[in-house]
Amino acid sequence: MKNRFSLLNLLCWLALAACATPTALPTPPVTGTVIAVPTALQTAIPATPTPLPTATPGPQIFTIGLPSAPGVLDPANAADSVALLITRHIYEGLTQFAPGTARAEPALAETWVTSEDGLTWTFTLRQNVRFTDGTPLTAEVAAQNFNRWLTRTPPGPYPFVPLMLGGFAGQTDETGAPLTNIQAVSATAPSTLVLTLYRPDASLPNTLAMPAFALVSPTWENAAGTGPFQLKHQSETLIELERNPDYWGAPAKPDGLIFKIIPDAVQRRTALQVNEIDGYAGVEASDYGLSAQWPITVTFDAPLQILYLGFNQAHAPWGNVECRTAVALAVDKARYVQNYFPGDAEVATTLQAGLNVTDRQRDVAQAQKLWEACLQAVRLEADLPETINLYVPPIPRAYLPDPANLGAAIQADLAEAGISVTVQSPEWSTQFLPEVQAGRADLFLLGWYAPNGDPDGYLCPLFCGQNAAFNTDSKGLPIPPDEELAELLLQARAATDPAQRADLYTQAHARIFETLPALPLAARKTAWAFRDDLRGYALGPLESLFFGLEVVTGP
């Protein structure tokens, strides 16, 4: 079977901005008793100095408000952020993200080693770990999970398999080469799992830390994972978890977690204000100042998504680096962040969220000089277009809350430097994305993030030569916008030495800054709100964890 996972599908997994709603699979039936939503904790004040009997502390159960119901609680088939948040508390993978970071660390695999050629990965699993249905964790069980993902057994979308592992078993490209990068999976000992790859991929530990690649019990009858919580009850509006009493690691502090589905943002805020919930996701920008009037903490996770301005180098004059540099000097990133984001973004200087370098200073006069010089040079080799089209999304995106006004601001800034562009905002799914991806735009605004948080995920999908938005050959097929950059990225993907890999990415970021295949503009964060005496939440760029929730008193 021949199949190719298109860039359109790849873009559809932008966090909180999916192009289509994934098909939900039936959630396995789970029995349980609904428990009451906890009310606010109150400190009893004695009416007289007479000592009162000590009350037995009740279970510590915390309620988190979420904007939508999960599609399915099978981690491999979950695609929405709510489902992935919940499953992360029930299931674990071979690796995990260190809380609050995008750095992979051991989870169900205690250690792993890589062969010198980067093609063989050997994982040593923890011993004495059981799923909540009693099934022991073994290398054979782990291998069954990999085979389940690659063969889509039982049937399902398994959306992150083609996105992160290349494709499913049996799929090939037009040359007959396998799309999947997993050549073989074998259990060579009870606690030893060996993965053999077709191509080196140093980002594999980060990929396996994604919630989608968590291991489930092979029976998959009672949502059985190995995590610190287990599923107690699920309804349309409540998902209740209880502490896993047999968890192999440090036990979770809460006795239970309740995820309450409250679609309306105002109702979520009100529920927190009246102590019906202990925190919530999806804080509206108008509520960022809640802490000034209420005992509520509004906090932001680390930036994940990058808004960038892309250049199509197959269209004159954008193959000339001076023309691209003129644009970079003309735009005013700081003003864009201040005026067109509601206090939840920062200026981006690289295309990797959280990584910043010294940026160019805006210089309109220099931009104009470069623009005039580059046009003279380009005219000697190619005809210049009558109109330069700047494609701006027609609707708000998670990375771009005010596209129309930001597009107009960029247009005005470029005009100040003598660069005249026409804003185009065709319908998003049927025109904007297909036209940009087919290489028909001159300039375009889009967002990107790495689902596994690895530098490879931020850079290679854009610049390794699979993306026609940035450059195409005479037949319209995608090619790298910069061959030297593509080579650096492929070397970094294959590097097994962490220090060497870090150095290669440093070179790659410097090359991007110099040659400007795309111009990073802004990195946006998402907001959470919690009661101000709640501690122990870990908000990271890729996931939010509530294993350590507790109420504190005093300063």
C-alpha positions as CSV (number, residue, x, y, z in Angstrom):
1,M,0.0,0.0,0.0
2,K,1.3,3.4,-0.9
3,N,0.5,6.3,1.2
4,R,2.0,9.6,2.2
5,F,1.2,11.6,5.3
6,S,0.7,15.1,3.9
7,L,1.9,18.3,5.3
8,L,-1.8,19.4,5.6
9,N,-2.3,16.6,8.1
10,L,0.9,17.5,9.8
11,L,-0.2,21.1,10.3
12,C,-3.6,19.9,11.6
13,W,-1.9,18.8,14.8
14,L,-1.0,22.3,15.9
15,A,-1.7,22.4,19.6
16,L,-5.2,23.7,20.4
17,A,-5.7,24.5,16.7
18,A,-6.5,21.2,15.0
19,C,-8.0,21.6,11.5
20,A,-10.5,18.8,12.0
21,T,-12.1,17.0,15.0
22,P,-10.7,13.5,15.2
23,T,-13.1,10.5,15.2
24,A,-13.7,9.4,18.7
25,L,-13.4,5.7,19.5
26,P,-15.7,4.1,22.1
27,T,-14.3,4.4,25.6
28,P,-14.0,1.0,27.3
29,P,-16.8,0.5,29.9
30,V,-15.6,1.3,33.4
31,T,-17.5,0.8,36.6
32,G,-17.3,3.1,39.5
33,T,-19.2,5.3,41.9
34,V,-19.5,9.0,41.4
35,I,-18.2,11.0,44.3
36,A,-19.3,14.5,45.1
37,V,-17.4,17.5,43.7
38,P,-15.4,18.9,46.6
39,T,-16.4,22.2,48.2
40,A,-13.9,24.8,49.4
41,L,-11.8,23.8,52.4
42,Q,-12.7,25.8,55.4
43,T,-10.9,26.4,58.7
44,A,-13.1,25.9,61.7
45,I,-12.9,28.7,64.3
46,P,-13.8,27.5,67.8
47,A,-16.5,29.6,69.5
48,T,-14.9,28.9,73.0
49,P,-11.5,28.1,74.2
50,T,-12.7,24.6,75.1
51,P,-10.6,22.1,73.0
52,L,-12.7,20.4,70.3
53,P,-12.2,16.8,69.2
54,T,-9.8,16.5,66.3
55,A,-11.6,15.8,63.1
56,T,-10.5,13.0,60.9
57,P,-9.1,14.6,57.7
58,G,-11.2,13.7,54.6
59,P,-9.8,12.5,51.3
60,Q,-7.9,15.1,49.4
61,I,-9.7,15.3,46.0
62,F,-9.2,18.2,43.7
63,T,-11.4,19.3,40.8
64,I,-10.0,20.8,37.6
65,G,-12.3,22.5,35.0
66,L,-11.7,21.7,31.4
67,P,-13.3,23.3,28.3
68,S,-14.3,20.1,26.5
69,A,-14.9,16.4,26.9
70,P,-12.2,14.0,25.9
71,G,-12.8,12.2,22.7
72,V,-11.4,8.9,23.9
73,L,-9.2,7.8,26.8
74,D,-7.1,5.4,24.8
75,P,-3.8,7.3,24.6
76,A,-2.8,5.9,21.2
77,N,-6.0,7.1,19.7
78,A,-6.4,10.4,21.6
79,A,-5.9,13.5,19.6
80,D,-7.5,16.3,21.6
81,S,-5.5,18.1,24.3
82,V,-8.1,17.2,27.0
83,A,-7.8,13.5,26.4
84,L,-4.0,13.6,26.3
85,L,-4.0,15.6,29.6
86,I,-6.2,13.0,31.4
87,T,-4.5,9.9,30.0
88,R,-1.1,11.3,31.1
89,H,-2.3,10.8,34.7
90,I,-3.3,7.2,34.1
91,Y,-0.6,5.8,31.7
92,E,3.1,6.0,31.3
93,G,5.6,5.5,28.5
94,L,9.1,4.2,28.3
95,T,10.2,7.8,28.8
96,Q,8.5,10.9,30.1
97,F,9.0,14.6,30.2
98,A,10.6,16.0,33.3
99,P,7.9,18.0,35.0
100,G,7.6,21.5,33.6
101,T,10.1,20.8,30.7
102,A,10.4,19.3,27.3
103,R,13.3,17.1,28.4
104,A,12.9,13.4,28.2
105,E,13.8,11.3,31.3
106,P,13.4,7.6,32.3
107,A,9.9,6.4,33.1
108,L,9.0,2.7,32.5
109,A,12.4,2.3,31.0
110,E,15.1,2.8,33.6
111,T,17.9,3.2,31.0
112,W,18.5,3.0,27.3
113,V,21.5,2.8,25.0
114,T,22.0,3.5,21.3
115,S,24.2,1.7,18.9
116,E,27.0,3.7,17.2
117,D,25.1,4.0,14.0
118,G,21.9,5.2,15.8
119,L,19.8,2.5,14.4
120,T,19.4,0.2,17.4
121,W,17.9,1.3,20.7
122,T,18.0,-1.0,23.7
123,F,15.6,-0.2,26.6
124,T,15.9,-1.8,30.1
125,L,12.5,-1.8,31.7
126,R,11.7,-1.4,35.4
127,Q,11.0,-4.6,37.2
128,N,8.0,-5.2,39.6
129,V,5.7,-2.8,37.7
130,R,2.1,-3.9,37.2
131,F,-0.8,-2.4,35.3
132,T,-3.9,-1.6,37.4
133,D,-5.5,-4.8,36.1
134,G,-2.7,-6.9,37.5
135,T,-0.8,-7.5,34.3
136,P,3.0,-7.3,34.9
137,L,5.0,-5.0,32.7
138,T,7.4,-7.0,30.5
139,A,9.3,-6.3,27.4
140,E,6.9,-8.5,25.5
141,V,4.0,-6.3,26.7
142,A,5.9,-3.2,25.6
143,A,6.5,-4.9,22.2
144,Q,2.8,-5.6,21.8
145,N,2.1,-1.9,22.3
146,F,4.5,-1.0,19.5
147,N,2.9,-3.6,17.2
148,R,-0.5,-2.3,18.1
149,W,0.4,1.2,17.0
150,L,2.1,0.2,13.8
151,T,-0.6,-2.3,12.7
152,R,-3.6,-0.2,13.9
153,T,-4.9,-3.1,16.0
154,P,-7.7,-2.7,17.0
155,P,-8.6,-0.3,14.2
156,G,-8.3,3.4,15.0
157,P,-6.8,6.6,13.7
158,Y,-3.6,6.4,15.8
159,P,-2.9,10.0,14.7
160,F,0.6,10.5,16.1
161,V,2.1,7.3,14.6
162,P,2.4,8.7,11.0
163,L,3.2,12.1,12.5
164,M,6.1,11.0,14.7
165,L,7.1,7.5,13.5
166,G,6.7,8.1,9.7
167,G,3.8,5.8,9.0
168,F,2.2,2.4,9.6
169,A,3.5,-1.0,8.9
170,G,3.2,-1.9,5.2
171,Q,3.0,1.6,3.9
172,T,5.5,2.8,1.4
173,D,6.4,5.9,-0.5
174,E,6.5,6.3,-4.3
175,T,9.9,4.6,-4.4
176,G,8.8,1.6,-2.4
177,A,10.6,2.6,0.8
178,P,8.8,2.0,4.1
179,L,7.2,5.1,5.6
180,T,7.5,3.9,9.1
181,N,10.9,4.4,10.7
182,I,10.4,1.3,13.0
183,Q,12.0,-1.7,11.3
184,A,11.7,-4.2,14.1
185,V,10.6,-4.5,17.7
186,S,11.8,-7.4,19.8
187,A,11.8,-8.5,23.5
188,T,15.2,-10.1,23.9
189,A,14.8,-10.7,27.6
190,P,11.9,-10.2,30.1
191,S,13.0,-6.6,30.8
192,T,14.9,-5.8,27.6
193,L,13.2,-4.2,24.6
194,V,15.1,-3.6,21.4
195,L,13.9,-1.2,18.6
196,T,15.6,-1.2,15.2
197,L,15.2,1.8,13.0
198,Y,15.5,2.3,9.3
199,R,17.0,5.8,9.8
200,P,18.7,7.3,12.8
201,D,16.5,9.5,15.0
202,A,18.0,11.0,18.1
203,S,14.7,12.6,19.1
204,L,13.2,9.1,19.8
205,P,13.3,9.5,23.6
206,N,11.3,12.7,23.3
207,T,8.8,11.1,21.0
208,L,8.3,8.1,23.3
209,A,7.6,10.6,26.1
210,M,4.5,11.8,24.4
211,P,1.2,10.7,26.0
212,A,0.2,9.1,22.7
213,F,3.0,6.5,23.2
214,A,2.1,5.4,26.7
215,L,1.9,1.7,27.3
216,V,-1.5,0.1,28.1
217,S,-2.3,-3.4,29.4
218,P,-2.7,-5.8,26.4
219,T,-6.2,-6.7,27.6
220,W,-7.4,-3.0,27.4
221,E,-10.6,-3.9,29.2
222,N,-10.5,-1.5,32.2
223,A,-8.4,1.4,31.0
224,A,-5.4,-0.2,32.8
225,G,-2.2,1.8,32.9
226,T,0.8,1.9,35.2
227,G,0.5,5.6,36.3
228,P,-0.1,7.2,39.7
229,F,-3.9,7.4,39.1
230,Q,-6.5,5.0,37.8
231,L,-9.8,5.6,36.2
232,K,-12.7,5.4,38.7
233,H,-15.7,6.8,36.8
234,Q,-16.4,8.6,33.5
235,S,-19.6,10.4,32.4
236,E,-20.2,13.1,29.8
237,T,-19.3,15.9,32.3
238,L,-17.0,14.2,34.9
239,I,-13.9,12.0,34.7
240,E,-12.9,10.8,38.1
241,L,-9.5,9.4,38.9
242,E,-8.3,7.7,42.2
243,R,-4.8,7.2,43.4
244,N,-3.3,3.9,42.2
245,P,-2.5,2.1,45.5
246,D,0.1,-0.1,43.9
247,Y,2.0,2.5,42.0
248,W,5.6,1.6,41.5
249,G,6.9,5.2,42.1
250,A,6.3,7.9,44.7
251,P,2.5,8.0,45.3
252,A,0.5,11.0,44.2
253,K,-0.4,13.4,46.9
254,P,-4.1,13.8,46.1
255,D,-6.4,10.9,46.9
256,G,-8.2,11.6,43.7
257,L,-8.6,14.0,40.8
258,I,-11.9,15.1,39.1
259,F,-11.9,16.6,35.7
260,K,-15.1,18.5,35.2
261,I,-16.2,19.5,31.7
262,I,-17.4,23.2,31.6
263,P,-17.4,24.4,28.0
264,D,-18.2,28.0,28.8
265,A,-15.2,30.1,30.0
266,V,-17.3,32.4,32.1
267,Q,-18.8,29.4,33.9
268,R,-15.4,27.9,34.5
269,R,-14.3,31.2,36.1
270,T,-17.4,31.4,38.2
271,A,-17.0,27.8,39.4
272,L,-13.5,28.7,40.6
273,Q,-14.8,31.9,42.3
274,V,-17.4,30.0,44.3
275,N,-15.1,27.1,45.1
276,E,-16.8,24.4,43.0
277,I,-13.5,23.7,41.3
278,D,-9.9,24.2,42.3
279,G,-8.5,25.3,39.0
280,Y,-9.3,25.5,35.3
281,A,-7.7,25.5,31.8
282,G,-8.5,28.0,29.0
283,V,-8.5,31.3,30.9
284,E,-9.9,34.1,28.8
285,A,-7.6,37.1,28.2
286,S,-10.2,39.3,30.0
287,D,-9.6,37.2,33.1
288,Y,-5.8,37.4,33.3
289,G,-6.2,40.0,36.0
290,L,-8.4,37.9,38.3
291,S,-5.8,37.7,41.0
292,A,-6.1,41.4,41.7
293,Q,-9.6,41.0,43.1
294,W,-9.9,37.3,44.0
295,P,-7.8,34.8,45.9
296,I,-6.9,33.2,42.6
297,T,-3.6,32.7,40.9
298,V,-3.4,33.0,37.1
299,T,-0.3,31.4,35.7
300,F,1.1,30.7,32.3
301,D,2.8,27.6,31.0
302,A,6.0,27.8,29.0
303,P,5.7,28.9,25.3
304,L,5.1,26.1,22.9
305,Q,3.9,27.5,19.5
306,I,5.8,29.9,17.3
307,L,4.2,32.4,14.9
308,Y,6.5,32.9,11.9
309,L,6.6,34.8,8.6
310,G,7.6,32.4,5.8
311,F,9.3,33.2,2.5
312,N,8.7,31.2,-0.6
313,Q,12.2,31.2,-2.2
314,A,10.8,29.7,-5.5
315,H,9.1,33.1,-6.1
316,A,11.2,36.1,-7.0
317,P,12.6,38.0,-5.2
318,W,12.6,35.8,-2.1
319,G,15.4,33.6,-3.2
320,N,17.7,36.6,-2.5
321,V,18.7,36.8,1.2
322,E,19.0,40.6,1.1
323,C,15.3,40.8,0.2
324,R,14.4,38.6,3.2
325,T,16.7,40.6,5.5
326,A,15.0,43.8,4.4
327,V,11.7,42.3,5.6
328,A,13.3,41.3,8.9
329,L,14.6,44.8,9.5
330,A,11.2,46.4,8.6
331,V,8.9,44.5,10.9
332,D,8.3,45.6,14.5
333,K,8.0,42.4,16.5
334,A,7.8,44.1,19.9
335,R,4.8,46.2,18.8
336,Y,3.0,43.2,17.4
337,V,3.4,41.3,20.7
338,Q,2.2,44.3,22.7
339,N,-0.7,45.3,20.5
340,Y,-2.1,42.1,19.0
341,F,-1.6,39.5,21.8
342,P,-3.5,39.9,25.1
343,G,-0.5,39.8,27.4
344,D,0.3,36.1,26.8
345,A,3.1,36.1,24.3
346,E,6.7,37.1,24.0
347,V,8.9,38.1,21.0
348,A,10.4,35.0,19.3
349,T,14.0,35.2,18.1
350,T,14.3,31.5,17.0
351,L,11.9,28.9,15.6
352,Q,12.3,26.8,18.7
353,A,10.0,27.8,21.6
354,G,11.9,28.8,24.7
355,L,15.2,29.4,22.9
356,N,16.2,33.0,22.4
357,V,19.2,34.8,20.8
358,T,20.1,38.4,20.3
359,D,17.8,39.8,17.7
360,R,18.1,42.4,15.0
361,Q,17.0,45.9,15.8
362,R,14.4,47.4,13.6
363,D,16.0,49.7,11.0
364,V,13.6,50.9,8.4
365,A,16.2,53.0,6.5
366,Q,18.6,50.0,6.2
367,A,15.6,47.8,5.2
368,Q,14.8,50.2,2.4
369,K,18.4,50.2,1.2
370,L,18.6,46.4,1.2
371,W,15.3,46.2,-0.6
372,E,16.3,48.5,-3.4
373,A,19.7,46.7,-3.8
374,C,18.2,43.3,-3.9
375,L,15.6,44.2,-6.5
376,Q,18.3,45.5,-8.8
377,A,20.2,42.2,-8.4
378,V,17.1,40.1,-8.9
379,R,16.0,42.0,-12.0
380,L,19.2,40.8,-13.8
381,E,18.1,37.1,-13.4
382,A,14.3,37.0,-13.1
383,D,11.1,38.9,-13.8
384,L,9.6,40.5,-10.7
385,P,6.0,39.9,-9.9
386,E,3.5,42.7,-10.2
387,T,2.1,41.9,-6.8
388,I,3.6,40.4,-3.7
389,N,1.0,38.3,-1.8
390,L,1.1,38.0,2.0
391,Y,-1.1,35.2,3.1
392,V,-2.7,35.9,6.5
393,P,-5.0,33.3,8.2
394,P,-8.7,34.4,7.8
395,I,-9.6,33.2,11.4
396,P,-7.8,33.4,14.7
397,R,-5.5,30.5,15.5
398,A,-4.0,29.5,18.8
399,Y,-0.7,31.1,17.8
400,L,-2.4,34.2,16.2
401,P,-5.4,35.7,18.1
402,D,-5.8,38.8,15.9
403,P,-4.7,37.9,12.3
404,A,-6.5,40.7,10.5
405,N,-4.9,43.5,12.5
406,L,-1.5,41.9,12.7
407,G,-1.5,41.3,8.9
408,A,-2.4,45.0,8.4
409,A,0.4,46.1,10.7
410,I,3.0,44.0,8.9
411,Q,1.7,45.4,5.6
412,A,2.1,48.9,6.9
413,D,5.6,48.3,8.3
414,L,6.8,46.8,5.0
415,A,5.3,49.7,3.0
416,E,7.3,52.1,5.2
417,A,10.5,50.4,3.8
418,G,9.2,50.5,0.3
419,I,8.0,46.9,0.2
420,S,4.4,46.7,-1.1
421,V,2.4,43.6,-0.3
422,T,-1.2,42.6,-0.8
423,V,-2.9,40.7,2.0
424,Q,-4.7,37.6,1.0
425,S,-7.0,35.8,3.5
426,P,-8.8,33.0,1.7
427,E,-10.9,30.4,3.5
428,W,-8.7,28.4,5.9
429,S,-9.1,24.8,5.1
430,T,-10.1,24.8,1.4
431,Q,-7.8,27.6,0.2
432,F,-5.4,29.1,2.6
433,L,-3.6,25.9,3.7
434,P,-3.7,24.1,0.3
435,E,-2.4,27.2,-1.5
436,V,0.4,27.8,1.0
437,Q,1.4,24.2,1.1
438,A,1.5,24.0,-2.7
439,G,3.9,26.9,-2.8
440,R,1.6,29.5,-4.3
441,A,2.1,32.1,-1.6
442,D,4.9,34.7,-1.7
443,L,4.9,35.4,2.0
444,F,2.7,33.7,4.7
445,L,1.9,33.7,8.4
446,L,1.7,30.4,10.0
447,G,2.4,28.8,13.4
448,W,4.4,25.7,14.3
449,Y,5.3,23.6,17.3
450,A,7.1,20.3,17.9
451,P,4.7,17.7,19.4
452,N,7.6,16.1,21.1
453,G,9.4,19.3,22.1
454,D,12.6,18.3,20.4
455,P,14.6,20.7,18.2
456,D,14.2,18.2,15.3
457,G,10.5,18.5,15.5
458,Y,10.6,22.3,15.3
459,L,13.1,22.6,12.4
460,C,13.2,19.6,10.1
461,P,9.6,19.5,9.1
462,L,10.0,23.0,7.8
463,F,13.5,23.0,6.3
464,C,14.6,19.5,5.5
465,G,13.0,19.6,2.1
466,Q,9.6,18.1,2.5
467,N,7.7,21.5,2.7
468,A,6.8,23.1,-0.6
469,A,5.7,26.3,1.2
470,F,9.4,27.4,1.4
471,N,10.9,26.2,-1.8
472,T,10.1,24.0,-4.9
473,D,12.0,22.8,-7.9
474,S,11.0,23.3,-11.5
475,K,8.4,20.5,-11.3
476,G,6.8,22.0,-8.2
477,L,8.2,19.4,-5.8
478,P,9.5,20.5,-2.4
479,I,13.2,21.1,-1.9
480,P,15.2,22.6,1.0
481,P,15.2,26.4,1.1
482,D,18.9,26.1,2.2
483,E,21.0,23.0,1.5
484,E,23.5,23.7,4.2
485,L,20.8,24.1,6.8
486,A,19.1,20.9,5.7
487,E,22.4,19.0,6.0
488,L,23.0,20.3,9.5
489,L,19.5,19.3,10.6
490,L,19.9,15.8,9.2
491,Q,23.3,15.4,10.9
492,A,21.7,16.5,14.2
493,R,18.9,14.0,13.8
494,A,21.4,11.2,13.4
495,A,23.8,12.4,16.1
496,T,24.0,10.0,19.1
497,D,26.3,12.2,21.1
498,P,24.3,14.8,23.0
499,A,27.1,17.4,23.0
500,Q,27.6,17.0,19.3
501,R,23.9,17.2,18.7
502,A,23.6,20.4,20.7
503,D,26.4,22.0,18.8
504,L,24.8,21.1,15.4
505,Y,21.5,22.7,16.5
506,T,23.4,25.8,17.6
507,Q,24.9,26.0,14.1
508,A,21.4,25.4,12.6
509,H,19.8,28.2,14.6
510,A,22.7,30.5,13.6
511,R,22.2,29.5,9.9
512,I,18.4,30.2,10.1
513,F,19.1,33.6,11.6
514,E,21.6,34.4,8.9
515,T,19.7,33.0,5.8
516,L,16.1,33.6,7.0
517,P,14.1,30.8,5.4
518,A,11.5,32.0,7.9
519,L,11.3,34.9,10.4
520,P,10.1,34.0,13.9
521,L,7.7,36.7,15.3
522,A,6.0,35.6,18.5
523,A,5.7,32.7,21.0
524,R,2.4,32.4,22.7
525,K,1.6,30.8,26.1
526,T,-1.6,29.4,27.6
527,A,-3.1,30.4,30.9
528,W,-4.4,28.4,33.9
529,A,-6.2,29.7,37.0
530,F,-6.0,28.1,40.4
531,R,-7.1,28.9,44.0
532,D,-4.2,30.7,45.5
533,D,-3.6,28.2,48.3
534,L,-3.1,25.4,45.9
535,R,0.4,24.1,45.1
536,G,2.0,21.2,43.3
537,Y,0.8,21.7,39.8
538,A,3.6,21.4,37.1
539,L,2.8,23.3,33.9
540,G,5.2,22.6,31.0
541,P,5.2,23.4,27.4
542,L,3.9,20.0,26.4
543,E,1.8,18.8,29.4
544,S,0.3,19.8,32.7
545,L,0.7,17.5,35.7
546,F,-1.3,17.4,38.9
547,F,0.4,14.5,40.8
548,G,1.6,16.8,43.6
549,L,-1.5,19.0,44.3
550,E,-1.9,20.0,47.9
551,V,-3.4,22.9,49.9
552,V,-0.9,25.1,51.8
553,T,-1.6,27.6,54.5
554,G,0.3,30.7,55.5
555,P,2.7,32.6,53.3
